Each structure stands twice: as structure tokens, then as C-alpha cells.
Amino acid sequence: MRLHQGDCITLRSDAGLFQVIGIDGDHDRCWVRQWPLKPQGSPVFEVPLNQIKSPSVSD
């Protein structure tokens, strides 16, 4: 899976939706925040790339 800044993803440990803020491919890390943003803001946190998966699309 290729990640880009702004992509929406899910985490293996959480069913919520998150937005990719930054990616460090050299260290297999990225920074994400909960999406949609909360009115008071959503904190950014670091996760290993192996904990990321694409969101499920259901119609």
C-alpha cells in the first residue's frame, strides 16, 4: 500500500478513521490524526507503518 499525506486510513488497533499527516519511510513510521477533525482539534500521534490498513469501503 502506498501512503500519501492527506490519505484516510484505518489502524489495525482501532476501527476509527484517521488522516495521514506525515510519513517517514526510512524509519517505517507515520503521523496521523483522527478524522473527521473534532471541534477542539484532533491530536497527532505516531504509528508504525505495519499498523496501517486501507479503510473498508462499503456501499
C-alpha distance matrix in Angstrom:
0.0 3.8 6.5 10.0 13.3 14.5 11.4 12.5 10.7 12.5 13.3 14.2 17.7 18.3 18.3 18.6 16.5 15.6 15.0 13.2 16.3 15.3 13.0 14.5 12.3 15.6 16.2 12.8 13.8 13.4 16.0 16.0 18.9 19.8 19.6 22.0 24.0 27.1 30.4 31.1 27.5 24.5 24.3 21.3 20.2 18.0 15.4 13.7 9.9 10.3 11.9 9.2 8.1 7.9 11.6 13.7 15.5 19.1 21.9
3.8 0.0 3.8 6.7 10.3 12.1 9.6 11.8 11.1 13.7 14.8 16.4 19.5 19.9 19.9 19.6 16.9 15.3 13.9 11.5 14.0 12.9 10.6 12.4 10.5 14.0 15.2 12.3 13.0 12.1 14.6 14.9 17.9 19.3 19.0 21.3 22.9 26.3 29.3 29.9 26.3 23.5 23.2 20.1 19.4 17.3 15.4 14.1 10.4 12.0 13.6 10.7 10.3 9.7 13.1 15.7 17.1 20.8 23.3
6.5 3.8 0.0 3.8 6.8 8.7 6.7 9.2 8.9 11.9 13.1 15.5 18.1 18.0 18.3 17.4 14.5 12.3 10.4 7.8 10.3 9.4 7.7 10.4 9.6 13.4 14.2 11.4 11.1 9.3 11.3 11.4 14.4 16.1 15.9 18.2 19.5 22.9 25.9 26.3 22.6 19.9 19.6 16.5 16.1 14.4 13.1 12.5 9.3 11.8 12.6 9.5 9.9 9.4 12.2 15.5 16.9 20.7 23.2
10.0 6.7 3.8 0.0 3.8 6.1 5.6 9.2 10.3 13.8 15.4 18.3 20.5 19.9 20.1 18.4 15.2 12.6 9.8 7.1 8.6 8.0 7.6 10.9 11.0 14.6 15.7 13.6 12.7 10.1 11.3 11.4 13.9 15.9 15.3 17.3 18.2 21.8 24.4 24.9 21.2 19.0 18.9 15.9 16.3 15.1 14.7 14.9 12.2 15.1 15.6 12.5 13.0 11.9 14.1 17.4 18.3 22.0 24.1
13.3 10.3 6.8 3.8 0.0 3.8 5.7 8.9 10.8 14.2 15.7 19.0 20.6 19.7 20.0 17.8 14.5 11.4 8.0 5.3 5.4 5.7 7.2 10.9 12.2 15.5 16.2 14.6 12.7 9.5 9.4 9.4 11.5 13.9 13.4 15.2 15.5 19.1 21.4 21.7 18.0 16.1 16.0 13.1 14.2 13.7 14.2 15.2 13.3 16.6 16.5 13.6 14.7 13.7 15.2 18.8 19.7 23.2 25.2
14.5 12.1 8.7 6.1 3.8 0.0 3.8 6.5 9.5 12.9 15.2 18.7 20.1 18.5 18.3 15.7 12.1 9.4 5.8 5.1 6.1 8.4 10.4 14.2 15.6 19.0 19.3 17.3 15.2 11.6 10.7 9.2 10.2 11.7 10.4 11.9 12.6 16.3 18.6 19.4 15.9 14.2 15.1 12.9 14.5 14.9 15.3 16.9 15.1 18.1 17.2 14.0 14.5 13.0 13.5 16.9 17.4 20.7 22.5
11.4 9.6 6.7 5.6 5.7 3.8 0.0 3.8 6.4 10.1 12.7 16.0 17.9 16.5 15.9 13.8 10.2 8.3 5.6 5.4 8.3 10.0 10.9 14.6 15.2 18.9 19.0 16.4 14.7 11.5 11.3 9.6 10.9 11.7 10.3 12.1 13.8 17.4 20.2 21.2 17.8 15.6 16.5 14.3 15.2 15.0 14.5 15.6 13.4 15.8 14.9 11.3 11.2 9.2 10.0 13.4 14.1 17.5 19.6
12.5 11.8 9.2 9.2 8.9 6.5 3.8 0.0 3.8 7.2 10.3 13.7 15.3 13.4 12.4 10.2 6.6 5.4 4.5 6.3 9.7 12.0 13.0 16.6 17.3 21.0 20.5 17.6 15.6 12.5 11.8 9.1 9.6 9.3 7.6 9.6 11.9 15.3 18.4 19.7 16.5 14.0 15.3 13.7 14.5 14.8 14.0 15.5 13.6 15.4 13.7 10.2 9.7 7.7 7.2 10.7 11.6 14.8 17.2
10.7 11.1 8.9 10.3 10.8 9.5 6.4 3.8 0.0 3.8 6.8 10.0 12.0 10.5 9.9 8.6 5.9 5.3 6.3 7.3 11.0 12.7 12.9 15.9 16.3 19.8 19.0 15.7 13.9 11.4 11.4 8.9 10.0 9.6 9.2 11.7 13.9 16.8 20.3 21.2 18.0 15.0 15.7 13.9 13.7 13.5 11.8 13.0 11.0 12.2 10.3 6.8 6.1 5.0 5.2 8.9 11.1 14.3 17.3
12.5 13.7 11.9 13.8 14.2 12.9 10.1 7.2 3.8 0.0 3.8 6.8 8.5 6.9 6.4 6.2 5.1 5.9 8.6 9.9 13.4 15.0 15.0 17.7 17.9 21.2 19.8 16.4 14.6 12.6 12.5 9.9 10.6 9.5 9.9 12.5 14.7 16.8 20.6 21.4 18.5 15.2 15.7 14.4 13.6 13.5 11.3 12.5 11.3 11.5 8.7 6.1 5.4 5.9 5.2 8.3 11.3 14.0 17.3
13.3 14.8 13.1 15.4 15.7 15.2 12.7 10.3 6.8 3.8 0.0 3.8 5.3 5.2 6.7 7.5 7.8 7.8 10.6 11.1 14.2 15.3 14.8 16.8 17.1 19.9 17.9 14.6 12.8 11.6 11.9 9.9 11.1 10.6 12.2 14.9 16.5 18.2 22.0 22.2 19.4 15.7 15.4 13.9 12.2 11.6 8.8 9.8 9.5 9.1 5.6 4.7 5.8 8.3 8.6 11.2 14.5 17.0 20.5
14.2 16.4 15.5 18.3 19.0 18.7 16.0 13.7 10.0 6.8 3.8 0.0 3.8 5.8 7.5 9.8 11.0 11.6 14.4 14.7 17.7 18.4 17.4 18.8 18.6 21.1 18.9 15.5 14.4 14.1 14.9 13.4 14.7 14.1 15.7 18.3 20.0 21.4 25.2 25.4 22.7 19.1 18.6 17.1 14.9 13.9 10.6 10.6 10.4 8.6 5.3 6.1 6.6 9.7 10.3 11.9 15.6 17.7 21.4
17.7 19.5 18.1 20.5 20.6 20.1 17.9 15.3 12.0 8.5 5.3 3.8 0.0 3.8 7.0 9.2 11.4 11.9 15.2 15.8 18.4 19.3 18.8 20.1 20.5 22.7 20.1 17.1 15.4 15.1 15.1 13.5 14.2 13.3 15.5 18.0 19.3 20.1 23.8 23.6 21.3 17.7 17.0 16.1 13.7 13.3 10.5 11.5 12.4 11.0 7.4 8.9 10.1 12.9 12.8 14.4 18.0 19.7 23.3
18.3 19.9 18.0 19.9 19.7 18.5 16.5 13.4 10.5 6.9 5.2 5.8 3.8 0.0 3.8 5.5 8.3 9.5 13.2 14.7 17.3 19.0 19.2 21.1 21.8 24.4 22.0 19.0 16.8 15.6 14.9 12.5 12.2 10.5 12.4 14.7 16.2 16.8 20.6 20.8 18.7 15.2 15.2 14.9 13.4 13.9 11.8 13.6 14.1 13.5 9.7 9.8 10.5 12.3 11.2 12.8 16.0 17.5 20.9
18.3 19.9 18.3 20.1 20.0 18.3 15.9 12.4 9.9 6.4 6.7 7.5 7.0 3.8 0.0 3.8 6.8 9.5 13.2 15.3 18.3 20.4 20.7 23.1 23.6 26.5 24.5 21.3 19.3 17.7 16.9 14.0 13.3 10.8 11.6 13.5 15.7 16.5 20.3 21.1 19.2 16.1 16.9 16.8 16.0 16.7 14.7 16.3 16.1 15.5 11.9 11.1 10.4 11.2 9.0 9.9 12.9 13.9 17.3
18.6 19.6 17.4 18.4 17.8 15.7 13.8 10.2 8.6 6.2 7.5 9.8 9.2 5.5 3.8 0.0 3.8 6.6 10.3 13.0 15.8 18.3 19.3 22.0 23.0 26.1 24.2 21.2 18.7 16.5 15.1 11.7 10.3 7.3 7.9 9.7 11.9 12.9 16.6 17.6 15.6 12.6 14.0 14.2 14.1 15.4 14.2 16.5 16.3 16.6 13.1 11.6 11.4 11.5 9.1 10.9 13.1 14.5 17.5
16.5 16.9 14.5 15.2 14.5 12.1 10.2 6.6 5.9 5.1 7.8 11.0 11.4 8.3 6.8 3.8 0.0 3.8 7.1 10.1 13.0 15.7 16.9 20.0 21.0 24.4 22.9 19.9 17.5 14.7 13.3 9.8 8.7 6.1 5.4 7.6 10.2 12.2 15.9 17.2 14.7 11.8 13.4 13.1 13.5 14.8 13.8 16.0 15.3 16.1 13.1 10.7 10.4 9.6 7.3 10.0 11.7 13.8 16.5
15.6 15.3 12.3 12.6 11.4 9.4 8.3 5.4 5.3 5.9 7.8 11.6 11.9 9.5 9.5 6.6 3.8 0.0 3.8 6.6 9.3 12.0 13.5 16.7 18.1 21.3 20.0 17.3 14.5 11.4 9.7 6.1 5.4 4.3 4.8 7.7 9.2 11.7 15.3 16.0 12.9 9.8 10.8 9.8 10.4 11.6 11.2 13.7 13.2 14.8 12.1 9.7 10.5 10.2 9.2 12.5 14.4 17.0 19.6
15.0 13.9 10.4 9.8 8.0 5.8 5.6 4.5 6.3 8.6 10.6 14.4 15.2 13.2 13.2 10.3 7.1 3.8 0.0 3.8 6.2 9.3 11.3 14.9 16.5 19.9 19.0 16.7 13.9 10.4 8.5 5.4 5.4 6.3 5.8 8.2 9.2 12.5 15.5 16.2 12.7 10.1 11.1 9.4 10.7 11.7 11.9 14.3 13.3 15.8 13.8 11.0 11.9 11.1 10.8 14.4 15.7 18.6 21.0
13.2 11.5 7.8 7.1 5.3 5.1 5.4 6.3 7.3 9.9 11.1 14.7 15.8 14.7 15.3 13.0 10.1 6.6 3.8 0.0 3.8 5.9 7.6 11.2 12.9 16.2 15.6 13.5 10.8 7.2 6.0 4.5 6.9 9.1 9.5 11.9 12.3 15.5 18.4 18.6 14.8 12.2 12.0 9.3 10.0 9.9 10.2 12.1 10.9 13.9 12.7 10.1 11.6 11.4 12.3 16.1 17.7 21.0 23.5
16.3 14.0 10.3 8.6 5.4 6.1 8.3 9.7 11.0 13.4 14.2 17.7 18.4 17.3 18.3 15.8 13.0 9.3 6.2 3.8 0.0 3.8 7.2 10.5 13.1 16.0 15.4 14.2 11.2 7.5 5.3 5.2 7.1 10.3 11.1 13.1 12.4 15.5 17.8 17.4 13.6 11.4 10.8 7.8 9.3 9.6 11.2 13.4 12.9 16.3 15.3 13.2 15.2 15.2 16.1 19.8 21.3 24.5 26.8
15.3 12.9 9.4 8.0 5.7 8.4 10.0 12.0 12.7 15.0 15.3 18.4 19.3 19.0 20.4 18.3 15.7 12.0 9.3 5.9 3.8 0.0 3.8 6.9 9.7 12.3 12.2 11.4 8.7 5.5 5.1 7.2 10.1 13.5 14.6 16.8 16.2 19.1 21.5 20.7 16.9 14.7 13.3 9.8 10.1 9.1 10.6 12.0 11.3 15.1 14.9 13.2 15.6 16.1 17.7 21.5 23.2 26.6 29.1
13.0 10.6 7.7 7.6 7.2 10.4 10.9 13.0 12.9 15.0 14.8 17.4 18.8 19.2 20.7 19.3 16.9 13.5 11.3 7.6 7.2 3.8 0.0 3.8 6.0 8.9 9.1 8.0 6.2 4.2 6.4 9.0 12.6 15.7 16.9 19.4 19.2 22.1 24.8 24.1 20.3 17.7 16.1 12.4 11.6 9.4 9.8 9.9 8.7 12.5 13.2 11.8 14.3 15.2 17.6 21.3 23.2 26.8 29.5
14.5 12.4 10.4 10.9 10.9 14.2 14.6 16.6 15.9 17.7 16.8 18.8 20.1 21.1 23.1 22.0 20.0 16.7 14.9 11.2 10.5 6.9 3.8 0.0 3.8 5.5 5.7 5.9 5.2 5.7 8.5 11.8 15.4 18.7 20.3 22.8 22.5 25.1 27.8 26.7 23.0 20.3 18.2 14.4 13.0 10.0 10.4 9.6 9.0 12.6 14.0 13.4 16.3 17.8 20.5 24.0 26.2 29.8 32.7
12.3 10.5 9.6 11.0 12.2 15.6 15.2 17.3 16.3 17.9 17.1 18.6 20.5 21.8 23.6 23.0 21.0 18.1 16.5 12.9 13.1 9.7 6.0 3.8 0.0 3.8 5.4 4.7 6.4 7.8 11.3 14.1 17.9 20.7 22.1 24.7 24.9 27.7 30.5 29.7 26.0 23.1 21.2 17.5 15.8 12.6 11.8 9.9 8.2 11.3 13.6 13.0 15.5 17.0 20.2 23.4 25.7 29.3 32.2
15.6 14.0 13.4 14.6 15.5 19.0 18.9 21.0 19.8 21.2 19.9 21.1 22.7 24.4 26.5 26.1 24.4 21.3 19.9 16.2 16.0 12.3 8.9 5.5 3.8 0.0 3.8 5.8 8.0 10.3 13.6 16.8 20.6 23.6 25.3 27.9 27.8 30.4 33.2 32.0 28.3 25.5 23.2 19.5 17.5 14.1 13.6 11.4 10.7 13.3 15.9 16.0 18.7 20.5 23.7 27.0 29.3 32.9 35.9
16.2 15.2 14.2 15.7 16.2 19.3 19.0 20.5 19.0 19.8 17.9 18.9 20.1 22.0 24.5 24.2 22.9 20.0 19.0 15.6 15.4 12.2 9.1 5.7 5.4 3.8 0.0 3.8 5.6 8.8 11.9 15.2 18.9 21.9 24.0 26.8 26.5 28.8 31.6 30.3 26.7 23.7 21.1 17.5 15.0 11.4 10.8 8.6 9.0 11.4 13.6 14.5 17.7 20.0 23.0 26.2 28.9 32.4 35.6
12.8 12.3 11.4 13.6 14.6 17.3 16.4 17.6 15.7 16.4 14.6 15.5 17.1 19.0 21.3 21.2 19.9 17.3 16.7 13.5 14.2 11.4 8.0 5.9 4.7 5.8 3.8 0.0 3.8 7.1 10.7 13.4 17.1 19.7 21.6 24.5 24.7 27.1 30.2 29.2 25.6 22.4 20.2 16.6 14.0 10.4 8.7 5.9 5.3 7.8 10.2 10.9 13.9 16.3 19.4 22.5 25.3 28.7 32.0
13.8 13.0 11.1 12.7 12.7 15.2 14.7 15.6 13.9 14.6 12.8 14.4 15.4 16.8 19.3 18.7 17.5 14.5 13.9 10.8 11.2 8.7 6.2 5.2 6.4 8.0 5.6 3.8 0.0 3.8 7.0 10.0 13.6 16.4 18.6 21.5 21.3 23.6 26.6 25.5 21.9 18.7 16.4 12.8 10.3 6.7 5.7 4.5 5.2 8.5 9.4 9.9 13.4 15.7 18.2 21.6 24.4 27.7 30.9
13.4 12.1 9.3 10.1 9.5 11.6 11.5 12.5 11.4 12.6 11.6 14.1 15.1 15.6 17.7 16.5 14.7 11.4 10.4 7.2 7.5 5.5 4.2 5.7 7.8 10.3 8.8 7.1 3.8 0.0 3.8 6.6 10.3 13.4 15.3 18.0 17.8 20.3 23.3 22.4 18.7 15.6 13.7 10.0 8.3 5.6 5.6 6.4 6.4 10.0 10.0 9.2 12.5 14.1 16.2 19.8 22.3 25.6 28.7
16.0 14.6 11.3 11.3 9.4 10.7 11.3 11.8 11.4 12.5 11.9 14.9 15.1 14.9 16.9 15.1 13.3 9.7 8.5 6.0 5.3 5.1 6.4 8.5 11.3 13.6 11.9 10.7 7.0 3.8 0.0 3.8 7.1 10.6 12.8 15.4 14.7 16.9 19.8 18.7 15.0 12.0 10.0 6.3 5.4 4.4 6.3 8.8 9.5 12.8 11.7 10.9 13.9 15.2 16.5 20.2 22.4 25.6 28.4
16.0 14.9 11.4 11.4 9.4 9.2 9.6 9.1 8.9 9.9 9.9 13.4 13.5 12.5 14.0 11.7 9.8 6.1 5.4 4.5 5.2 7.2 9.0 11.8 14.1 16.8 15.2 13.4 10.0 6.6 3.8 0.0 3.8 6.9 9.1 11.8 11.4 13.7 16.8 16.3 12.6 9.4 8.3 5.4 5.6 6.4 7.5 10.5 10.8 13.6 11.6 10.1 12.6 13.4 13.9 17.6 19.7 22.6 25.3
18.9 17.9 14.4 13.9 11.5 10.2 10.9 9.6 10.0 10.6 11.1 14.7 14.2 12.2 13.3 10.3 8.7 5.4 5.4 6.9 7.1 10.1 12.6 15.4 17.9 20.6 18.9 17.1 13.6 10.3 7.1 3.8 0.0 3.8 6.4 8.8 7.9 10.0 13.1 12.7 9.1 5.8 5.8 4.6 6.5 9.0 10.3 13.7 14.2 16.6 14.1 12.6 14.6 14.9 14.4 17.9 19.7 22.2 24.7
19.8 19.3 16.1 15.9 13.9 11.7 11.7 9.3 9.6 9.5 10.6 14.1 13.3 10.5 10.8 7.3 6.1 4.3 6.3 9.1 10.3 13.5 15.7 18.7 20.7 23.6 21.9 19.7 16.4 13.4 10.6 6.9 3.8 0.0 3.8 6.2 6.2 7.9 11.6 11.9 9.0 5.8 7.5 7.9 9.4 11.9 12.5 15.7 16.1 17.8 14.8 13.2 14.4 14.4 13.0 16.0 17.7 19.7 22.1
19.6 19.0 15.9 15.3 13.4 10.4 10.3 7.6 9.2 9.9 12.2 15.7 15.5 12.4 11.6 7.9 5.4 4.8 5.8 9.5 11.1 14.6 16.9 20.3 22.1 25.3 24.0 21.6 18.6 15.3 12.8 9.1 6.4 3.8 0.0 3.0 4.9 7.7 11.1 12.5 9.9 7.8 10.4 10.8 12.7 14.9 15.3 18.2 17.8 19.6 16.8 14.5 14.8 13.8 11.9 14.7 15.6 17.5 19.5
22.0 21.3 18.2 17.3 15.2 11.9 12.1 9.6 11.7 12.5 14.9 18.3 18.0 14.7 13.5 9.7 7.6 7.7 8.2 11.9 13.1 16.8 19.4 22.8 24.7 27.9 26.8 24.5 21.5 18.0 15.4 11.8 8.8 6.2 3.0 0.0 3.8 6.4 9.3 11.5 9.5 8.5 11.8 12.8 15.2 17.6 18.2 21.2 20.8 22.5 19.7 17.3 17.4 16.0 13.7 16.1 16.4 17.9 19.4
24.0 22.9 19.5 18.2 15.5 12.6 13.8 11.9 13.9 14.7 16.5 20.0 19.3 16.2 15.7 11.9 10.2 9.2 9.2 12.3 12.4 16.2 19.2 22.5 24.9 27.8 26.5 24.7 21.3 17.8 14.7 11.4 7.9 6.2 4.9 3.8 0.0 3.8 6.5 8.1 5.8 5.6 9.2 10.8 13.8 16.8 18.1 21.4 21.5 23.6 20.8 18.8 19.6 18.7 16.8 19.4 20.0 21.6 23.2
27.1 26.3 22.9 21.8 19.1 16.3 17.4 15.3 16.8 16.8 18.2 21.4 20.1 16.8 16.5 12.9 12.2 11.7 12.5 15.5 15.5 19.1 22.1 25.1 27.7 30.4 28.8 27.1 23.6 20.3 16.9 13.7 10.0 7.9 7.7 6.4 3.8 0.0 3.8 5.4 4.9 5.7 9.4 12.1 14.9 18.3 19.8 23.3 23.9 25.8 22.7 21.1 22.0 21.4 19.3 21.6 22.3 23.6 25.0
30.4 29.3 25.9 24.4 21.4 18.6 20.2 18.4 20.3 20.6 22.0 25.2 23.8 20.6 20.3 16.6 15.9 15.3 15.5 18.4 17.8 21.5 24.8 27.8 30.5 33.2 31.6 30.2 26.6 23.3 19.8 16.8 13.1 11.6 11.1 9.3 6.5 3.8 0.0 3.8 5.5 8.2 11.6 14.5 17.7 21.2 23.1 26.7 27.3 29.4 26.4 24.8 25.7 24.9 22.8 25.1 25.5 26.5 27.6
31.1 29.9 26.3 24.9 21.7 19.4 21.2 19.7 21.2 21.4 22.2 25.4 23.6 20.8 21.1 17.6 17.2 16.0 16.2 18.6 17.4 20.7 24.1 26.7 29.7 32.0 30.3 29.2 25.5 22.4 18.7 16.3 12.7 11.9 12.5 11.5 8.1 5.4 3.8 0.0 3.8 7.0 9.5 12.8 16.0 19.7 21.9 25.7 26.8 29.0 26.0 24.9 26.3 26.1 24.3 26.8 27.7 29.0 30.4
27.5 26.3 22.6 21.2 18.0 15.9 17.8 16.5 18.0 18.5 19.4 22.7 21.3 18.7 19.2 15.6 14.7 12.9 12.7 14.8 13.6 16.9 20.3 23.0 26.0 28.3 26.7 25.6 21.9 18.7 15.0 12.6 9.1 9.0 9.9 9.5 5.8 4.9 5.5 3.8 0.0 3.8 6.5 9.4 12.8 16.4 18.7 22.3 23.3 25.7 22.9 21.6 23.2 23.0 21.6 24.4 25.4 27.1 28.8
24.5 23.5 19.9 19.0 16.1 14.2 15.6 14.0 15.0 15.2 15.7 19.1 17.7 15.2 16.1 12.6 11.8 9.8 10.1 12.2 11.4 14.7 17.7 20.3 23.1 25.5 23.7 22.4 18.7 15.6 12.0 9.4 5.8 5.8 7.8 8.5 5.6 5.7 8.2 7.0 3.8 0.0 3.8 6.5 9.5 13.1 15.1 18.8 19.8 22.0 19.2 18.1 19.8 19.9 18.7 21.7 23.1 25.1 27.1
24.3 23.2 19.6 18.9 16.0 15.1 16.5 15.3 15.7 15.7 15.4 18.6 17.0 15.2 16.9 14.0 13.4 10.8 11.1 12.0 10.8 13.3 16.1 18.2 21.2 23.2 21.1 20.2 16.4 13.7 10.0 8.3 5.8 7.5 10.4 11.8 9.2 9.4 11.6 9.5 6.5 3.8 0.0 3.8 6.5 10.2 12.8 16.6 18.2 20.5 17.9 17.4 19.7 20.5 19.9 23.1 25.0 27.2 29.6
21.3 20.1 16.5 15.9 13.1 12.9 14.3 13.7 13.9 14.4 13.9 17.1 16.1 14.9 16.8 14.2 13.1 9.8 9.4 9.3 7.8 9.8 12.4 14.4 17.5 19.5 17.5 16.6 12.8 10.0 6.3 5.4 4.6 7.9 10.8 12.8 10.8 12.1 14.5 12.8 9.4 6.5 3.8 0.0 3.8 7.1 9.9 13.5 15.0 17.7 15.5 14.9 17.6 18.6 18.6 22.1 24.1 26.7 29.3
20.2 19.4 16.1 16.3 14.2 14.5 15.2 14.5 13.7 13.6 12.2 14.9 13.7 13.4 16.0 14.1 13.5 10.4 10.7 10.0 9.3 10.1 11.6 13.0 15.8 17.5 15.0 14.0 10.3 8.3 5.4 5.6 6.5 9.4 12.7 15.2 13.8 14.9 17.7 16.0 12.8 9.5 6.5 3.8 0.0 3.8 6.7 10.4 12.5 14.9 12.8 13.0 16.1 17.8 18.3 21.8 24.3 26.9 29.9
18.0 17.3 14.4 15.1 13.7 14.9 15.0 14.8 13.5 13.5 11.6 13.9 13.3 13.9 16.7 15.4 14.8 11.6 11.7 9.9 9.6 9.1 9.4 10.0 12.6 14.1 11.4 10.4 6.7 5.6 4.4 6.4 9.0 11.9 14.9 17.6 16.8 18.3 21.2 19.7 16.4 13.1 10.2 7.1 3.8 0.0 3.8 7.0 9.4 12.0 10.6 11.2 14.7 16.9 18.1 21.6 24.4 27.3 30.4
15.4 15.4 13.1 14.7 14.2 15.3 14.5 14.0 11.8 11.3 8.8 10.6 10.5 11.8 14.7 14.2 13.8 11.2 11.9 10.2 11.2 10.6 9.8 10.4 11.8 13.6 10.8 8.7 5.7 5.6 6.3 7.5 10.3 12.5 15.3 18.2 18.1 19.8 23.1 21.9 18.7 15.1 12.8 9.9 6.7 3.8 0.0 3.8 6.4 8.4 6.8 8.0 11.7 14.4 15.9 19.2 22.3 25.2 28.5
13.7 14.1 12.5 14.9 15.2 16.9 15.6 15.5 13.0 12.5 9.8 10.6 11.5 13.6 16.3 16.5 16.0 13.7 14.3 12.1 13.4 12.0 9.9 9.6 9.9 11.4 8.6 5.9 4.5 6.4 8.8 10.5 13.7 15.7 18.2 21.2 21.4 23.3 26.7 25.7 22.3 18.8 16.6 13.5 10.4 7.0 3.8 0.0 3.8 5.4 5.6 7.5 11.2 14.2 16.5 19.6 22.8 25.8 29.3
9.9 10.4 9.3 12.2 13.3 15.1 13.4 13.6 11.0 11.3 9.5 10.4 12.4 14.1 16.1 16.3 15.3 13.2 13.3 10.9 12.9 11.3 8.7 9.0 8.2 10.7 9.0 5.3 5.2 6.4 9.5 10.8 14.2 16.1 17.8 20.8 21.5 23.9 27.3 26.8 23.3 19.8 18.2 15.0 12.5 9.4 6.4 3.8 0.0 3.8 5.4 5.5 8.7 11.5 14.4 17.4 20.4 23.7 27.1
10.3 12.0 11.8 15.1 16.6 18.1 15.8 15.4 12.2 11.5 9.1 8.6 11.0 13.5 15.5 16.6 16.1 14.8 15.8 13.9 16.3 15.1 12.5 12.6 11.3 13.3 11.4 7.8 8.5 10.0 12.8 13.6 16.6 17.8 19.6 22.5 23.6 25.8 29.4 29.0 25.7 22.0 20.5 17.7 14.9 12.0 8.4 5.4 3.8 0.0 3.8 5.5 8.0 11.5 14.4 16.8 20.1 23.1 26.7
11.9 13.6 12.6 15.6 16.5 17.2 14.9 13.7 10.3 8.7 5.6 5.3 7.4 9.7 11.9 13.1 13.1 12.1 13.8 12.7 15.3 14.9 13.2 14.0 13.6 15.9 13.6 10.2 9.4 10.0 11.7 11.6 14.1 14.8 16.8 19.7 20.8 22.7 26.4 26.0 22.9 19.2 17.9 15.5 12.8 10.6 6.8 5.6 5.4 3.8 0.0 3.8 6.8 10.4 12.4 14.9 18.4 21.2 24.8
9.2 10.7 9.5 12.5 13.6 14.0 11.3 10.2 6.8 6.1 4.7 6.1 8.9 9.8 11.1 11.6 10.7 9.7 11.0 10.1 13.2 13.2 11.8 13.4 13.0 16.0 14.5 10.9 9.9 9.2 10.9 10.1 12.6 13.2 14.5 17.3 18.8 21.1 24.8 24.9 21.6 18.1 17.4 14.9 13.0 11.2 8.0 7.5 5.5 5.5 3.8 0.0 3.8 6.9 9.3 12.2 15.4 18.4 21.9
8.1 10.3 9.9 13.0 14.7 14.5 11.2 9.7 6.1 5.4 5.8 6.6 10.1 10.5 10.4 11.4 10.4 10.5 11.9 11.6 15.2 15.6 14.3 16.3 15.5 18.7 17.7 13.9 13.4 12.5 13.9 12.6 14.6 14.4 14.8 17.4 19.6 22.0 25.7 26.3 23.2 19.8 19.7 17.6 16.1 14.7 11.7 11.2 8.7 8.0 6.8 3.8 0.0 3.8 6.4 8.8 12.0 15.2 18.7
7.9 9.7 9.4 11.9 13.7 13.0 9.2 7.7 5.0 5.9 8.3 9.7 12.9 12.3 11.2 11.5 9.6 10.2 11.1 11.4 15.2 16.1 15.2 17.8 17.0 20.5 20.0 16.3 15.7 14.1 15.2 13.4 14.9 14.4 13.8 16.0 18.7 21.4 24.9 26.1 23.0 19.9 20.5 18.6 17.8 16.9 14.4 14.2 11.5 11.5 10.4 6.9 3.8 0.0 3.8 6.5 9.0 12.5 15.7
11.6 13.1 12.2 14.1 15.2 13.5 10.0 7.2 5.2 5.2 8.6 10.3 12.8 11.2 9.0 9.1 7.3 9.2 10.8 12.3 16.1 17.7 17.6 20.5 20.2 23.7 23.0 19.4 18.2 16.2 16.5 13.9 14.4 13.0 11.9 13.7 16.8 19.3 22.8 24.3 21.6 18.7 19.9 18.6 18.3 18.1 15.9 16.5 14.4 14.4 12.4 9.3 6.4 3.8 0.0 3.8 6.3 9.5 12.8
13.7 15.7 15.5 17.4 18.8 16.9 13.4 10.7 8.9 8.3 11.2 11.9 14.4 12.8 9.9 10.9 10.0 12.5 14.4 16.1 19.8 21.5 21.3 24.0 23.4 27.0 26.2 22.5 21.6 19.8 20.2 17.6 17.9 16.0 14.7 16.1 19.4 21.6 25.1 26.8 24.4 21.7 23.1 22.1 21.8 21.6 19.2 19.6 17.4 16.8 14.9 12.2 8.8 6.5 3.8 0.0 3.8 6.3 9.9
15.5 17.1 16.9 18.3 19.7 17.4 14.1 11.6 11.1 11.3 14.5 15.6 18.0 16.0 12.9 13.1 11.7 14.4 15.7 17.7 21.3 23.2 23.2 26.2 25.7 29.3 28.9 25.3 24.4 22.3 22.4 19.7 19.7 17.7 15.6 16.4 20.0 22.3 25.5 27.7 25.4 23.1 25.0 24.1 24.3 24.4 22.3 22.8 20.4 20.1 18.4 15.4 12.0 9.0 6.3 3.8 0.0 3.8 6.7
19.1 20.8 20.7 22.0 23.2 20.7 17.5 14.8 14.3 14.0 17.0 17.7 19.7 17.5 13.9 14.5 13.8 17.0 18.6 21.0 24.5 26.6 26.8 29.8 29.3 32.9 32.4 28.7 27.7 25.6 25.6 22.6 22.2 19.7 17.5 17.9 21.6 23.6 26.5 29.0 27.1 25.1 27.2 26.7 26.9 27.3 25.2 25.8 23.7 23.1 21.2 18.4 15.2 12.5 9.5 6.3 3.8 0.0 3.8
21.9 23.3 23.2 24.1 25.2 22.5 19.6 17.2 17.3 17.3 20.5 21.4 23.3 20.9 17.3 17.5 16.5 19.6 21.0 23.5 26.8 29.1 29.5 32.7 32.2 35.9 35.6 32.0 30.9 28.7 28.4 25.3 24.7 22.1 19.5 19.4 23.2 25.0 27.6 30.4 28.8 27.1 29.6 29.3 29.9 30.4 28.5 29.3 27.1 26.7 24.8 21.9 18.7 15.7 12.8 9.9 6.7 3.8 0.0
